[in-house]
Amino acid sequence: MLSWSETDPELTLTADQADALREELAAEVSDDEYEASMAELAARAYDRDAADREAKARWQQAFSKLREGDHYISIILEQALGGKLGKGWFSW
């Protein structure tokens, strides 16, 4: 589900397939629990890498690229890292 995007031309799932996956996941865990869990994992990964300037730059580049689309993972990453990469990092 983290790769979900309604507008990404490389999305390989049909809307029906994506809905089926979303419903399957919802039966196992709530959206809030899932997003909190994924945000915690992302925050830990970032914290592990952040001491390395090159790694931090890669995070910034990756998220800049994600901002070009409407990827679900962007919601998770904003929740996890919105204030960690500096002012103006997320622009929405």
Secondary structure, DSSP 8 states (H G I E B T S, - for coil): -TT--SS-TT--S-HHHHHHHHHHHHHHS-HHHHHHHHHHHHHHHHHHHTTSHHHHHHHHHHHHHHTTTT-HHHHHHHHHHTTTS-TTSS--
